[in-house]
Amino acid sequence: MNESIGPGETARLRRAIDARARAEIEEVEAIAELAERHEWTAETTVDVIGTRPVRLGADGTAMVDEFLPLEVAALKGISVGAATWLIRDVVNLKARHPLLWFQATKGLIPMFRACQLAAEVARFNLTLEQAQQWDAELAPKLPGLPWRRVLQLARGLVTDIAAGAVEALATEARAARFVRKLPTDDPSVAYLSARVDAADAIFFDAMVDRIADILGDRGDADTKEVRRAKAVGVLATPARAHLLLDEAVGIESSVRADDPRLLPETTVYVHVAEETLLTGHGPARVEDVGALAATMLAHLVGHTRIRITPVIRPYADVAVDSYEIPERIRRQVVLRDTVEVFPYSARSARRQDLDHTAPYRQGGTKQTRAANLGPLSRKVHRAKTHGGWRLDQPRPGVFRWTSPAGERYRVSPSGTVRLGRNPRHRAFDEALWRHDRESSPPD
């Protein structure tokens, strides 16, 4: 029989938890200080061409330099969007909820929970006065409450203070309905995420359950949950679903529900190496899905018609003199880089603009080529042009960034490496720089 945990056995864990809490407080305070140093006041001159002020937080927060999130994103190794949200939550917490800020910085409540509460109430677009009233009523009741009760209390107070804002948010929520396909940790399956009318969700769930039961009656031995997942696929082809439901109640038809002609048509971008095509073994990369074994492709394409497109060599040296980017070069860059080339970004390259790494100069020759292009989002492009971020592409597909604060990053198909963190890395940085300059790209 195991002995109970003694009073001294959790000391190390307790110290680690306390250290993490202190580090979190220090990090949030540093972000707040950084935002304050980059505030734009009424006296600040606005340059409509260069850097611009933006208000990341809600009513009552100051405007800050628009490129501040880029510096935080690169330092933390997170996306620009995540850094923007983080700064927003911090400035909201400090400016709009002073009692929560006090409790969090003193360790009375977890800092990350305080930031979550600031983000929760920001959804309702409360005025500064309403936010401070909410803070004054909520903060004294927080210590010791479990998180679920805290959320219930917080949302109830918002309803009392700003009922109109709650109703407006509900209207906006209905206007933002969607259905999206999302990746999972295994490329052979995917998530479906949806925001729909509650009534539609109830009806859809009932129909999924009905078709799952029919599949079971027809001999499908999978579990109910797996059959429900299959039912979503059946509903994706309404003709199949209609026939399946008719057959379940005895209505005859000249077409069977499993007829392959009822399958839908769609476009799937699959990148397969020549060796994999010849041997039948090896990896394949499916856009918006991920890498998977070539033998698993049947799970994606099934019995649908397949069209093979010509092979594009992403490192081939194709160049034109014009500023406009031909489609063949655009495809080269998207296949080579796959994602935006800003540090730690995961935005799909296919949805970004292609930026000339060395700015295009009128009259120059062969400036528009894959070796001088990279996919960037609009904000990152503006940071490169006006925000003090410097970019070099020493070899095709390898990008070296220097932030306004002097932080350096190397971005390649292998990921992001932050350079020069301490003197011991200087030799490595120099060797990597020579490698980038001297190595010839693969063909």
N, C-alpha and C positions, 0 to 999 in steps of 0.2 A: 504493500500500500504506500502510495507517494505521500511524503510529508507536505504540510502546508508551507506556503512561501513565508519565509521569515521577514521580520521588519527591516533587516539590513540588506536583503538580497535585491531589492529594487532601487538601491541608492544610485547605482550607475545609470539606470534608465531615467530616474528622476532628474539627475544632473544633466543628462543629455536633453531631456525635454525642456528644462529650464534654460539651457544654453541656446536651444533652438528658438525659444520664445524671445529671449533677449536679442538674438541676431535678427529676428523678424522685426522687432520694434526698431532696432537700429537702422535696418534697411528702409523701412517705411519713413522714418524721420529724415533719412538722407534724401529720399525721393521728394518729400515735401520741401526740404531746404533747396534742392535743385530747382524745383518748380518756382519757388519764391525768387531765386536769383535770376530766373529767366522770365519774370513777369513783364508784361507790357502795360505801362501806365498811360494815363490820358495824355501825358506830355511826350510819349515816345513817338517818333516819326515813323510812319508806315510807308515802306517801300513796296509799291504794288508789283514791282518786277522781282525783287529779291525775297528775303525772308518776310513772312507775314505772321501776325498774331492769330491765335485760335483760342477759343474757349472750350477746353476739354471737359470742364466740370459744369455743374448746374448753376442756377441763379445764386449770386453771392460769391462766386469764385472768380479769380483774376484770369485775364488772358495771358497766354504763355507763347513762347517761340514755337512755331509749327513743327520744327525739326527736333524738338526735345524728345519725343518718343523714339526716334531713331537711335539716339545715343543710349537710352535705357535698354532698348531692345537688343542692341548689339552687345552691351555689357552683360546682360542677363542670359543671352542666348535664347531669346524668345522672339516671337513674331512682332512686327510693328503694331499690329492690331492689339495683341495681348498687352504690349507695353502701354499703348494708349489707354486701354481700359484700366490698367493698374494705376497710372497717373491720375486718371479721372476719379477713381475710387478714393485715392489718397487725398487729393485736393478737396473733394466733396466732404470727406470725413472731417478734415481739419477745419474747413471754413464754415460748414453748415451744421455740424454736429459736435460742438465743443465738449459736451459732457462725455459722449462716446469716445472722443479723441483722448480726453484726460484718462478715462478708465483703461483704454487700450495701451497708452504709453506708460501707464503705471503698472501694467500687468494684471489689472483687476479682471479684465476679460481678454480673450485671445485677440490679437491684432487682426488675424485673418477673418475672424467672425465680425469684427467691427467694420472691416472693409466690405464684407458681404452685405451687412445691413445698410451701409451707405449706398451700395449698388442697388439694393432692393428698393429703397425709397426713391432713388433717382428716377426709377421707371415712371413715377407718377407726376413728374415735372412740377413738384411743389415749389412754391416761392421760398425765398430765404426765411421769411417769418414763419411760414408753415413748417418748414424743415426744422427750425429751431424749437418750435412748439412740440413737434413730434419727439425731438431729442430730449427735451426737458421732461416729458411724460414717460418716455421709455427707459432712459438710462438708469434711474433709481431702482427699477424693478429687475434689472438684468442679472446681476451676480447670483450664481447658483441655479439659474433656470436652465433646463435642457434646451437644446437648439430648436426643436420642433415647437415648443411652447413660446420661445422667443419670436419665431417667425409668425406664429398665430397672433401674438400680442402686437407685433410691429404692424402687420397688415390691418388688424382691427383698428389701431390708432389712425392709420392713414385714411380708412373709411370714415371715421368720425371727423377728422380734420378737413378732409378734402374729398367729399363724396363725388363732386363733379369730375375730379381728376380720375377717380376710379372708373366712373362710367365712360369717360373719354378713352381711357386705356383699353377697356373692353371693346369699344368700337374699333380702335386701331388694331386690336388683336384679330378681330374678324376680317379686317382688311388685309391682314398679313398671313392669311392662310396659305399653306404650301404642302407639297409632297416632294421629298428629296430622297435620292439614293446615296447612301454613305458607306465608306469602306469599313471593314472589320479587320481584326488581326489575322484573318485567313482570307486570301484572295478568292477562294472558291465560294464564299458566301458574302452577303452584304446586308446592311441595315436599311430599312425603309423608315424614314422619319416624316411625320405628317402633323400638320395643324389644320384641323377641319372642324366643321360644326359638330357640336356634341351629338346631335341627333344622327348625323351622317356616320359618326364614329360608332354609334350603337348599332345602326343598321349594317354597317360594313362588318363589324365584329360578328354579328349574328350570321351573316352570309358566309363568312370564312368558316365559322363553326359548322354551318350546314353542309358546305362542300367537303370539309374534313370528314364529317360523318359518312357522306356518300362514298368518299374514297375508301373509308374503312369497310363499308358494306360491299364494295367491289373487290375486296381482297387485299387492300394495302395493309401490310403488317406493321408499318411504322407507328411510333407513338402518336398520340393526339396532337402534341405540339408540332411535331414534324409534319403531320398531315395538314395542320393549319398553315404552316409555311408553304407547303405545296399548293394549298388552296389560293394563296395570293397569286401564284403563278398562273393558276387556272383563270382567275378573275382578270388577269392581264390580257387574256384573249376572250373577249365577251362571247364570241360564237361558241367556243368550247364550253364555257360556263353555262350558256343557255342550253346546249345540247345535253350536258351532264345533268342539269336539273330536270330537263324533260324526260331523259331516260330513267331518272330516279322515280318518276311517277308514272312511267309506262307509256309516254308519248313517243311514237316511232318517227324516225327521220331517215332520209337516204344517205346522210353524212354522219359518221361516227365522231364522238368527241375527241378521239385520239388521232384523227386525220391530220397528218403533218401540214397540209395546206392551210390549216387554221392558225399556224404559228405566225407571230408578228414579224415584221421586218425592222431591223435596226442596224446601226453602224457601230462596230466595235473596232477600236484601233489596237491591233496586236503587233508588237515588234518581235520578230523571231530572227535569230542569227542564222546565217547560211549553214553552219555546221549542224545546228539543231534541225533544220529542214532536211538535211541529208541523212542524219542518223535517227531522227525521231526521238532523240533524248536531249535534254538540256532545258534551260530556262526560257521563258517567254515573258515579256513585259506588256501588260494590258493597261492602257491609259485609264485613269480613274478607278482602277481596280488594284493594280500592283503586280509584282512578279509571282509567277507560279510555274510549275512544271508543264512542259509542252503537252504531256500526256493528259493534263487536266483541261485542255482547251475545249474538249467536247462538252464539258459542263457549261461553257459559255455559249458556244455556237450551236450545239445540239445538231439538229438536222436542217438548219437553215442554210440558205445559199451563201457561199463564201466567195469574196472577190479579193484577189491578191494584188496589191499595188507594187510598183517598182521599188527596188531597194534604193534608199537615200543614204549616201555616205556623209555623216555629219561633220567630218573633218576635211572633206575635199575643199580645195582652194578655188572657189568660184567667187568672182568679184565683178562689180559694175561701178561706173563712175557716178551714177545718179544718186540723189539723196533717197529717192523712193526705193523700197526694198522689194525685189521680185519674190514671187511666191516660192520659188525653188530654194532661195537662200533663207527665207523665213522658215520653211520646213526643216532645213539643215539645223538652224539654231535651236528650234523647239525640240528636235530629236536629241541634240547634243546636251542641252542644259536641263530640260524637262521642268525645272522650277525657276522662279525668280532668283537672280544671282546676288541678292543682298544677303548679308550674313544671317544664317539660321532661318531664312524665309522658306516657307513650304507652299507658296502660291504657285499654281500651275502656270508654266511658261506659256501655254497655249492661250491664256487669258490676259497676258500682259503686252505692253508695247515693247518693241525692240529699240534699244538705245544704242547710238554710236558711242562706243567706249571713248575713243579719241574723237572729239566733236567734229562734225562734218564741216569742211571748209570749201567754199565755192571755188570751183576750178580745179580741185584736186582730182587725182585718178585713183580708181580701185579702192575708194574709202568704204564703200558699202560691200562688206564681205563678212562671212561668219566670224573670222578672227578679230573683227572690230565691232561686233554686235553682241548684245546680251539682253535678255528679257528683264524689264524693270516695271514696277507699278508707277503710277503717276506721281505719288508723293515721294518715292525714292528718287525718281528722275529729277524732281524739283530740288531735292536735297543735294544731289550731285551737281546741279546747275547753279543753285543759289545758296545752298546751306552749308557750304564748306567741306562737304564730303568729297574726297579725291578717289579716283578709280583708275586702275591700270589693268590691262589684260595681256600679260607677258606672253602667253601662248593660248591658242584657242580653247575656250572653256575653263580657263583658270583666271580668276579675278582677285585683285588685291585692293582692299579698301583701307583708307585712313580716315578716321572720324575727325570732326573739328577738335575734339579733346586729345587727339594724338593716338587713339587706340587703333591697332592694325589687325586686319582680318584677311585670311586667305580663303576664298570660296572656290570649290571645284566640284566635279561630279561626285567626289567622295564625301563632300560635306564642308563644314566651316571649321577653320582652325584659328583661334585667337593667338596672335603672335606677340612676342616680346614681353611676356608677363613678368619675367625676371631675367637677370643677367645670364643665368645658366642656359637660357634658350637662344642666346644670340648666335652661337655657332650653328645651331639647327636652322634658325631663320635664314642665315646667310647661305647655307647649303641648299635650302629649299628655294631661295631666290635664284641661285645659279642654275638649279635644276629646271625651274620654270623658264628661264631665259635661253638655256642651251639645248634642252631636249626637243627633239622634233616630234610633232604630234602624230598619233597613229593614223593610218589611212584605212 
